[in-house]
Amino acid sequence: MADTKPAVALLAPFVAVGRFIIALFASVGRVALFAARTLARVVVPPYYPARFFEQLAHIGWFSLPVVGLSRRWDRQDARIQSNISNPHKGKLCW
C-alpha cells in the first residue's frame, strides 16, 4: 500500500484556504442574519407611536433654541472679525 503522507502535505494549502473561506462565509452569514432580524423588527409590532413623537420633539423642536443661539453667535463673531480684519471699513481710501 502506498504512503499517503505526501498527498496530505500537498493538500495542506488548500485546506487552509478552504477553512478561511468557510470562516469568511460564516461571518458574512452572521452579519446578514443580524441585518435581516433588524429589518424585520422595523415592520413587526409592537409600535410605540407616543414614544416616537416624544423623541421627535426632543430631537427637532426642543433643539431649535440652541440652533438659534448658535446662529446669533456665529453672525456676531463674523461681524467682529470683519471689523478687526478691515480697519478702514466705512472710510474712503484714495
C-alpha positions in Angstrom: 0.0 0.0 0.0 1.3 3.5 -0.9 2.1 6.1 1.7 -0.5 8.9 1.8 1.6 11.5 3.7 2.9 13.3 0.5 -0.7 13.7 -0.7 -1.8 15.2 2.6 1.1 17.6 2.5 0.2 18.7 -1.0 -3.4 19.4 0.1 -2.5 21.5 3.2 -2.6 24.9 1.5 -6.0 24.1 0.0 -7.3 23.0 3.4 -6.1 26.4 4.9 -7.7 28.4 2.1 -10.9 26.4 2.5 -11.0 26.9 6.2 -10.5 30.7 5.7 -13.3 30.8 3.0 -15.7 28.9 5.2 -15.0 31.2 8.2 -15.5 34.2 6.0 -18.8 32.9 4.7 -19.8 32.1 8.3 -19.1 35.7 9.5 -20.9 37.2 6.5 -23.8 35.0 7.2 -23.9 36.1 10.9 -23.9 39.8 9.7 -26.6 39.1 7.2 -28.8 37.4 9.8 -28.3 40.3 12.1 -29.3 42.7 9.4 -32.4 40.6 8.4 -33.5 40.4 12.1 -33.0 44.2 12.5 -35.0 45.0 9.3 -37.7 42.6 10.4 -38.1 44.4 13.7 -38.8 47.6 11.8 -42.0 46.2 10.3 -43.2 43.9 13.1 -45.2 45.3 16.0 -45.1 46.4 18.8 -45.1 50.0 17.8 -44.9 52.9 20.3 -46.1 56.0 18.5 -46.2 58.1 21.6 -42.6 57.4 22.3 -41.7 58.1 18.7 -43.3 61.5 18.7 -41.8 62.3 22.1 -38.3 61.6 20.7 -39.1 63.5 17.6 -40.0 66.5 19.7 -36.8 66.2 21.7 -34.6 66.0 18.6 -36.4 68.6 16.5 -38.5 71.1 18.3 -36.6 71.4 21.6 -33.3 71.9 19.9 -34.4 75.0 18.0 -33.3 77.5 20.7 -29.8 76.0 20.6 -29.7 76.4 16.8 -31.0 79.9 17.0 -28.5 81.0 19.7 -25.6 79.4 17.8 -26.6 81.2 14.6 -26.7 84.5 16.6 -23.2 83.9 18.0 -21.9 83.0 14.6 -23.2 86.2 13.0 -21.8 88.3 15.9 -18.5 86.6 15.6 -18.4 87.2 11.8 -19.3 90.9 12.4 -16.5 91.3 15.0 -13.9 89.6 12.8 -14.9 91.7 9.7 -14.3 94.9 11.8 -11.0 93.6 13.0 -9.7 92.5 9.6 -10.8 95.7 7.9 -9.9 98.8 9.9 -10.8 101.1 7.1 -14.4 99.9 6.9 -16.7 102.8 6.1 -13.9 105.2 5.2 -13.0 106.3 1.7 -9.5 105.3 0.6 -8.0 107.3 -2.2 
